[in-house]
Amino acid sequence: MRGPLPQIGNTRTYVVTDINSEIPTPIPLTDIADPNLDAKVTIIMKHAPLALFLESISAQTRINFIIREGVGKRFVKAVLTDATAREALQILLLTKDLNLERETESADD
């Protein structure tokens, strides 16, 4: 018997994986202090481009995303109802082997 289902944080969101795959470790986004990440989102997509997934989060939370070249060629399948944007992004990062960095403001000299 396998261990417990891989769960994102202390939420109702679970990651569905192939029976032979490793159980992924959630990528924490708790160190990013942005109240918009805690906004609730609903995303239902079947084989949608990564950009469309992020556009959906952006439209619901007003968070902006920049997709680096080559990353946008990935496709996403997701059914998320009443999840936070933070949870949705954790799932994306986890299942697509991606990283998220917050853009920092440059100081005026």
N, C-alpha and C positions, 0 to 999 in steps of 0.2 A: 504494500500500500504506500502511496506517495504521501508526502507531508501535506500540511494545510495549503489551501489555494493561495496563490500569490495575491496579496491584497495591497492596494495603494494606501499607505498610511492607515489611519483609523476611520475608514470610509466604507461605503457600500460598493466600492469599485474594485472589481477583480480583473485580472489579466488572464485571458484564455490562451493557452499555449499548446503546442503539439505534445503528445504524450512522451516523446523521446527527447524533447528539448530541455535545457536546463531551466530551472525556475529562476526567473530574473529577479534582481534586487532592485527595489524602487529607487529612483534617483531623487534625492531630497531637493525641494525647492524652498524649504523653510527659511533659508538664509536670505531670500529675496523678500524685502519688505515692500510690498506693493498691495494696497487694499483691493485693487482691481483683480488681482489673482484669486481673491476669495469670492468674486462674483460668481453666481450660479450660471451655468451654460447647459444647453441641450444640443447635442450633435448626433445626427444620424446620417451616416455616410457609408456607401458601398463602393469600394474601389475609386475613391476620389483622390485627386492630386493633393499632395501635402499643402500646397498653397491654399487650396479651398478649405481645408481643415483649419488652417491658421486664420484665414479670412473670416470664418464663422466665429471663432473665438474673438477676434478683433471687433467684429460687428456687435457682439453681445457685451463686451467689456471695455472697449476703447483702448485696448492694448495694441501697440504697433509691433510688427515683426519685420525683420529683414532676413531674407532667405539667401544664404550664400550659394554661389554657383555649384551645381552638381547635386545639392541636397534636395532641390525641388522636384527631382525626377522620381521621387518615391510616391507610393500610393498608400492610402489609409482606408481601413475599414473600422468603423467605430459606431457603437450605440451607447451614448452617454446621456442620461436623463437626470437633470438636477444635480450635476456634478459641479465642483468648482473649476474655474479655469486652471488653477494650480494642479488639480487632479488630472484634468484632461491633458495638460502639458506633460505631467509626469508619465502618463501612459504613452504618449507619443514618443517621448525621449527613450523610454524603456523598450518599447517594442520595435522602434526603428533605429536603435543604436545611435542616437543623436545627442547633442549637447546644447544647452541654452546659456547664453551669457547676457547679462544686462549691459546695455550700452552706457558708458559713463560720460558725463559731461566734461569737456576740456576746460581748464581754467584759462581765463583771459589774462594775458601777460601785459 
